[in-house]
Amino acid sequence: MLFSLALMLLSALALSGIMQKLRLPGLLGMLITEIALSPYALDLIAPELLDVSADLRQIALIVILMRAGLALDLNALKKVGRPSVLMCFIPATSEIVATILLAPLFLSITYLEAAIMGAVLGAVSPAVIVPKMIKLTESGYGKEKSIPQLIMAGASVDDVYVIVLFTSLMGMSESGSFDFTGIVKIPAAIAVGLATGVLFGLILVWLFRKIKTRDTVKILIILGVAFLLVVIESAISGYIPMSGLLAVMALGGAILKKNEDLAKRMSVKFSKVWVSAEIMLFILVGATINTEYAVKEGFITVALIFSVLTVRFIGVLVCLFKTKLNMKERLFCGVAYLPKATVQAAIGGIPLAVGITAGNTILTVAVLAILITAPLGAVGIDLLYKKTLVKSE
């Protein structure tokens, strides 16, 4: 197993560096490397690693949401106003609805499976977007109209919204059809998750004030509580609906609200944790893709991805209707809101792992979406920002 782990890490990092030299997202290198090393290609990955891949991807997802909570700037959302709030929901919802309508026609799957696929596809990737938007902010492009802030603020909530929907739909899939009771439970799960996360966050802030300890220890405590929240969701699912993943994000948000200095220090620490979590996430999702199936269904899945992306692009334009942005700036926002990566890698393999019939199809579409949209969005941002955005002095 150690040889497999060494091979995976070193090869993924090497190809990631090559991708970055080409001005493409490094995560593509990780993903492509592990597809090549997977059991469906060179078969150089130890089975023991694949056996724990679902748990490791869950940990990576928890880290994603904790970082989102610790960095979720509600003031930025208020500053940008209505468009930023709409960007949190409308583009993802548009893409999910389009997937529900089109996927059964393209891939002969059920509407419930199509809804799960849409939830997997719907999230935008902060891993691709945020560094690009920070660079634009520092260079002054789009700063006057807060365009980078608009995109970053919307993307931070977009992921959480999609993950909550995905979790709810996965719960419905146990009965094999849409369940009205399950739909009613969604707002309850959101409310309970938010309340639980905020409560635990306030307790941790109080505890850290009373007990002085190193930030590294605080990170371990926060991670332990985050894992506990996800476990609590499973333990009480038969009695009280709760979104454990949303509770994780709310935990980080509560820390930010009550102790901003602590939240900033924890955010820096979690960024370092994310370095290793990101590697394992993309390594493991790449290792689970069935390349034969992907080649067989390649053309039709690519056609589906571009179809729903078109609807997503229209959703972004709807959000920006009656704003001060001109058509060039709206075009830029539409392109910048296309990249997918982290959430798709984190949840794309879950339907297959739990035995959903279309699990292989959902995973294939998720991986192809990453391979298509991550470079498309990254290159598109680099090519368009000087031509579409005004640079502030």
N, C-alpha and C positions, 0 to 999 in steps of 0.2 A: 504493500500500500504506500510506503514511503517513496518508492521509486515513482509510482504513478502521480503522487502529490507533487513531487519535485518537478517531474516532467510537465505537469499541467501548469504549475505556477511560472516556471521559467519560460516556457514556450508562449504562454498567454501574455506575460509582461513584455517579451521580446516583440511579438507582433503588435501589441498595444503601442509600443514605442514607435514602430514603423508607421502605424496608422496616424499617430499624432504628427509625425514628420510630414505626412501627406495632408495635414490639416483636416483630418477626419477624426471622429470620436474614437478614443482608445478602446472603448468597450467593444467596438466591432472586432478588433483584433482578438480580444479574449473569446468572443463568441465563435468566430471562425476557427480559431485554434482548437477549441474543444469539440466542435462538430467533427473536425478531422480526427481527433483522438477517441471519439465516442465508440461504443460497441457496434454501431452501424457503419463505421468506416475502418480505422486502423485498429480499433479495439485495444487500446493501451491504458484504459482506466480500470483500476481495481474495483470489483463489484461492491466491496465494503463501502467505498465512497458514494456509489450510486444509491446504496441502501439508506443512507442518511441525508440524501440530497434534499428531500422535502422539508426536513427539520431545519437544515441550514438555510434554505431559501426563506423559510418563515422567520428566522432570526434576521436575515437581511431586510426583510419587509418591515420588521419592527424597528430596525435602525433607521430605515427611510422615514417612517412616520414620526419617530422621536425627533429626528433632525428637522422635519417639517414643523412640528409643534414648537420647538425651541427657537425657530427662526421666523415663525408666522407673524408678520408685521401687520396687525389689524389697522394701524394708523395709515399704512400705505394703501390699503383697500379703501379706507375712508377718503384719503386724499384724491385718489383717481376717480372715485365715485361709482356711478351706475355701471359703466362698461366693465370695470374690474370684477364686480359682483357677477355680472352676466357671463363673463369669461370663465368663471369657476364652474358653470353648469351647462350652458347652452351648447358649446362645441362638443363636449363629451356626450351630452344627451342626443344631439343630432347624429353623431356617429353610431351610437348604440341603437337608435331607432332604425337607421339605415341598415345596420347589420341584421337586425331582427327581420326586416323586410326582404333583404337581398340574399343573405346567407342560405336560407332554405332552398332558394332557387338555384344558387351557384353550386352548393355542396350537398344538397339533399339531407339536411339535418333538421331536427325539430325546432320549433320556435323558442322553446326554453333553452335548448343548447345554443341557438343563435343569440339569445339574450346574454348568456354567459360569455360567449365569444365577444359580443359587443362590449361587455364590461371589461374584458381583458384588453381589448383594443383601445378603449376610450380614453385612457390616461395619457397625458403629455409627459415628456421626460425632463424633469429639472436637471438631471445630470448633464444633458446636452444644452439646455436652454440657459440655465442660470449663469454659467461662466461667460457665455456669449453676451448676455444682457449686462453683466457687471462691466465687461470690457467696453460696451457701448456707453454706459453711464460715465465711466472714467474718461472716455474720449469726447463726450459731449453730444453724441449723436442721439437725436430724439429726446433729449433731456428736457427741453422746454415744454413739451407736451406729455412728459412722463411716460413715454412709450415703453422703455425697458421695465419701469416699475409696474406698469399695467400688465405686461406679460409675465413677469416674475410673480406678482401677487396672485394672478389668476391660476398659474400653474401650481402654486403651493396648495391651494384648496381643491383644485381639479383632481389631483391624485387621491385625496382622502374621499371625496365624493364617489369616485369610481370604485374604490376598494370597498366602501360600505355597500354599494349596490351589488358588487360581485359576491361579497359574503352572504348577502340576503338571498341572491339568486341561487347560490350553491346550496343554501338551506332548503329552498324550494325544490331543488332537483331530487331530493331524497324521495319525494312523493311522485316524481315523474311528470308533473304538470304544474301549471300556475295554480297557486292556492290563495284565495282571497284573504284567509287568515294570515298567511305569510306576508302578504302585502301590508296588512294592517300593522303587523309587528315591526315593520321597518322604521317608522318614526319613533316607536317605543324603544327599539334597540339603539337608535341614535341618541335619544334623550338619556337613557340609562348609561350608555357608554360615555357620553360627555360628562354627566354628573359624577360618575365613578372616577373617571380620569382626573377631573378637577379636584375631587376630594383627596385622592392619593397625592396629587401634586402639591396641594396645600400642606398636607401632612409632612411631605418630604422637605418643603421649604422650612417649616417649623423645626423639623428634626435637625437640619443642617445648621440652623442658627444656634440650636442648643448644644450640638455636638460638633466640635471642630475636628475636621479630618481632611485629608488630602483630596484634591479633585479627582484623582484616579480612583479612589475608593468610592467617591460619590457617583462616578460613572457606573461602577459595578453595582451599586445599590439601585440606581435608577434602572439599569438594565434588568436587574432581578425583579423589581416591581413591575416593569413592563411585561416580562415573561409571565408573571403571576396574573396580570390582568387578562392576558389571552387564555390562560388556564381557567380563570374564573368564568369566562364566557362559556366554555365547554361544560363546566361543572353545573351551572345554573340554567343552561339552555332549555331544559325541560320545564322550568318554572317561570323564569323571567328572561325576556329577550334582551340581549346586550351585545353591542359591537365592541369586542375587546380591542380591535385595532384602532378604532376611533378613540377609545379610552386612552390608548398609548399616546396618540397625538394630543389629546386634551391634557394629559399629564404634563407634556412638554410645554404646552401653551400656558398652563397654570403657573409653572415655574417662571416662565418669561414675564407673566403679568405681575407676580408678587416680588420677584427678585431678578431684575433685568441683568445685573452684573453677573450673577450666578449663571443665568441662562446663556449668556454670551460665552462664558468660560466652558460650560458644558457643551455648547455647540461646536467649539473648536475641538474639544476632545472627541466628540462624536464624528467629526469630520475625519479624524485619524482612524477611528474604528471603521468608518465607512470604506477606507482604502482597502482593507483586507476583506470586508464583507462584499464589496463590489466585485472583487476578483473571484471569490467563491461563487457568487450569484451567477455571473455570466459563464463561468466555467461549467457549472452544474446544469444550467439550462441548455447550454450548447451540447453537453454530453447526452442529453435525453432525447434529442431530436432524431427521428427516424429519417435518414437521408433518402432512402428509397421511396418512402411515402411522400416526402417533400418534393422530390423530382417528379413523381407521378402526378401529384396534384398542383404542381408549381404554377402553371399558366392560369388556371382558374382561380387559385387563391390570390395571385398577384392582381388579377382583374378585380376581384372583390375588394382588396385593400385599397386600390386606387379609386374605386367607386365610392367607398365610404369616406375616404379622405376628401373627396370632392365635396361631399355633404358637410363634412366637418369644416372645411374652408368657408363654405357658405354660412355655417353657424357663427364663425368668427365675424364675418361681415355684418351679420344681423346684430351682434353685440355692439358693434361700432357705429350702428345707424344713428344719425343725428348727433354725432360727436364733432369735435373740432378737427379731427384727423382728415386729411385729404385722401384721395383714392390711392396714391402711391404708398402712403403710410399704412393704410388699411391692408393693402397687398402685402406689405412687409409683415404685419401682424399675423396674417393668415399663414404665410410660409413659416414664420417663427414658431407657430403653434402646432406644427406638424410632427416634430420628432417624437419617437417612442423608444423606450429602452428599459428603464429600471423596473417599473411596475409590471410590464409584460414579462420580463425575465423572472420576477418574483412570483407571479400568480399564474403564468401561462401553463405551467406543468401540473397545477393542482387538480384540474378536472380529470386528467389522465391518471394521476395517482390515486384518486378516489373511485375510479372505475366508471366514469361517465362514458357512454358509448362513443361520443364524438371527441373524446379527450385528445386523441392523436391529431385530429384535424385542428382543434383549438390551439394546441401547442405549435403545430406547424405554421398556422396563420400568425401566431404571436411572434415566432422567431423571424419569419419572413418580413413582418411589419417592422421589426427592429432593423433588419438588414437593409430595408428599403428607405424607411423614413429618417433614421438617425443621420446617415450621410446626406440625404436629400435636404433635411432641415438645416444641418450644420453648414453645408456648402451654400445653400440658398441664402442664409443669413449673411454669410461673408460676401456673397456676390451682390446682394441687394441693398445693404444698409447705407452705403455711400451714395447710391443712386436714388434712394427713396426717403431718407431721413435728413432733417436739417441739423447741422452741427452748431451747437451753441458756442459763443465766444467765452 
